[in-house]
Amino acid sequence: MKRKIYNRLFATATLAIVVTLLLTVAVCYNLLKKQVLEDSRHYAQMAAGLLEGAEDIEKSLAPLTGENGAQDIRITVIDHEGEVLYDSWVQADSLPNHKSRPEVQETFIKGSGFEIRRSATLDENTYYYAMRLKDGTVLRVAREADSIYKVMEYAVPYLLLIVAGLLVVCGIVSYYLAEGIIRPIRQIAESGGETGEISSYEEMKPFIEAIRKQQNDVLENARLRQEFTANVSHELKTPLTAISGYAELVENGMVAEEGEVRRFCGEIHKNAGRLLVLINDVIRLSELDDSENQEAMEPVNLFECAKNCVDMLQLNAEKHGVTLMVDGVNVVISANRQMVDEVLYNLCDNAIRYNKEKGSVSVIVEDRLNMAVLTVKDTGIGIPREHQERIFERFYRVDKSRSKSTGGTGLGLAIVKHILLKLNAEIELKSEPGEGTEITVTFPAIREARFRQPS
């Protein structure tokens, strides 16, 4: 990863340098081209001044074309028909008609012209500037491009030296930047989850915090899984031990009386049932933990589900001496019916299981401000404040002896929590020891399908 970051930083810096160099060369070339045009115009104006009123062109232009003049400047005089009257470098009578030359044509039209092209006479890349004189003739000044390129060639070695220096600097900076990015990540990996201060760039701190949080989450999940495995093993071991013990006594003929045999078989059946419930709850939790296992959603009438659950648990409530009642209005939510039934069953079953003799459980469905609100309220033993934050954890029990005597697995509320996460619902707990517990679940309602319970 470090090498990849380094390579990309260095490649980006190199690309930036190359692009900057090319742009610099282009700008310098355009500036030089502009300067050549200005110089050519200046020479042309000087030559035009010398030719004004002169009869001998060669003698008139001698100050510019002679030994003391500019040796890299070529001056040509062309009449209005395109015939060459004078050329400072070549015999005029040996030159063809110049009327078709682009800079000459442009001069006849606009009064002046500028062109960069390859000279057919000299076989060189040449800059041309031409201007029309008062008598209609064209004065053209030419300068070989090689003299311009020499200026660029002089500058190129220095530019390359600067580029080489910049590449070295970029290589060093890229190395330390890559090291600075990777170092805090490596420190977190080597710290084994310690949350001590880790030096990094200010911009890297959000990423470092995110990585640290993910690492803590992974460690926490690993701890919870280990704890869950230990709890499952312990919970499975208890009924299996009881089943094995009672079965061994019956098998070895150590129970002679028929009544004792019936009692032992009843214990075996009860523990087998408890074991089956525990296994089913563990499997259900595993299904809910599977993020790829998406339950189909449909419009569900929450009040109808609550009534069905209360009807199903009436016998269980009477067995415990608890009054179970339901009230509310019809309100429709988007959910999975089986999930809603599981939530209602677990909440109502817990309210009955941990209630007092002649206690009551109320199930209420309300429609509050675009929300469907389910409330399960009991008059049971309540939950101490220090335990309220943990009762939704797997296998967590406030009173372990009572939980086992009532047949609880310690997974019911954990299943409720996982289901509500999948349904985008929120749960709230209020409880006081000895006074009872109130659990409120809030679902997003489907407004188009809402209807009231007839009075």
Salt bridges, closest charged atoms under 4 A:
GLU38 OE2 - ARG41 NH1 2.89
ASP39 OD2 - ARG143 NH1 3.95
GLU52 OE2 - LYS134 NZ 3.68
ASP72 OD2 - ARG143 NE 3.33
GLU81 OE2 - HIS80 NE2 3.53
ASP87 OD2 - ARG74 NH2 2.78
GLU103 OE2 - ARG117 NH2 2.74
GLU103 OE2 - ARG140 NH1 2.85
GLU106 OE2 - LYS110 NZ 3.86
ASP123 OD1 - ARG118 NE 3.08
GLU179 OE1 - LYS2 NZ 2.52
GLU179 OE2 - ARG186 NH1 3.46
GLU202 OE1 - LYS205 NZ 3.38
GLU209 OE2 - ARG212 NH1 2.92
ASP217 OD2 - LYS213 NZ 3.37
GLU220 OE2 - ARG223 NH2 2.50
GLU227 OE1 - ARG223 NH1 2.87
GLU235 OE1 - ARG274 NH2 3.60
GLU235 OE2 - ARG397 NH1 2.86
GLU258 OE2 - ARG262 NH2 3.60
GLU260 OE1 - ARG263 NH2 3.09
GLU267 OE1 - LYS270 NZ 3.53
GLU287 OE1 - ARG284 NH1 3.03
ASP289 OD2 - ARG394 NH2 2.56
ASP289 OD1 - HIS418 NE2 2.98
GLU295 OE2 - ARG284 NH1 3.61
GLU342 OE2 - ARG284 NH2 2.75
ASP349 OD2 - ARG353 NH2 2.21
GLU366 OE1 - ARG368 NH2 2.58
ASP367 OD1 - ARG447 NH1 3.32
ASP367 OD2 - ARG450 NH1 3.65
GLU393 OE1 - ARG390 NH2 2.99
GLU432 OE2 - ARG385 NH2 3.11
